[in-house]
Amino acid sequence: MRGAKESFILDDSYNASPRSLEAAFSTLQHFPVSGRRIVALGDMLELGGESLSAHQDVARMIFESGVSHAFLLGKEMRAAQEALLKKGFPSDHISFFENPDQLGEELVRFLEKGDTVLVKGSQGMRLEKAVEKILSESEKEMLLARVCRQSPDWKRTPFLPEKE
C-alpha cells in the first residue's frame, strides 16, 4: 500500500509465526526499495516454549534482509531487541513502544520518501492501528472502509498487552 510521505507499506499485520515472519522478510529483502527498509514488528503470540528462541531469531532476519531501522512492540520483542544489540545493530536504530498507536505515531514522523515498511505481528498486537497511522491519505480513504478489522466495533477494542 502507499504510505505517508511517498513510502510503501507491506501490511502483514494480521498474524505472525516464525515461518510466516521468515517469508515476510524474504519478501522485504526482494522488494524493490529506493529508500530505507524498515520493520514494525509485534510479538508472535502462542509459541509456547519456542517463543524466546523465535524472537531472538528475529535479529538474524533483520540483518539478512538489510533492514536499517526496527520499531518493536511487545514483551517478547525485547528478546529481539537484545539479540540485535548483541549482533551490533545500532541502538539508535531500534525503537521500542508500549502500544501500537505510539508506534504508528512515531513511525509516520520518521518516514521519508521511498522508505518501505514491513508491518507484522500477531493479531493481538493490534498493529493495524499503526498501519492506519502510516497510510497515505488517499489509501486511508480507499482502504479503511474495506480493510479487515476496521469496523467500528473492532476499532473500539483496546490493545491489552500481556502482563509480565
Secondary structure, 3 states (H helix, E strand, C coil): CEEHHHEEEEEECCCCCHHHHHHHHHHHHHCCCCCCEEEEEECCCCCHHHHHHHHHCHHHHHHHCCCCEEEEECCCHHHHHHHHHHCCCCHHHEEEECCHHHHHHHHHHHCCCCCEEEEECCHHHCCHHHHHHHECHHHHHHHCCCCCCCCHHHHHCCCCCCCC
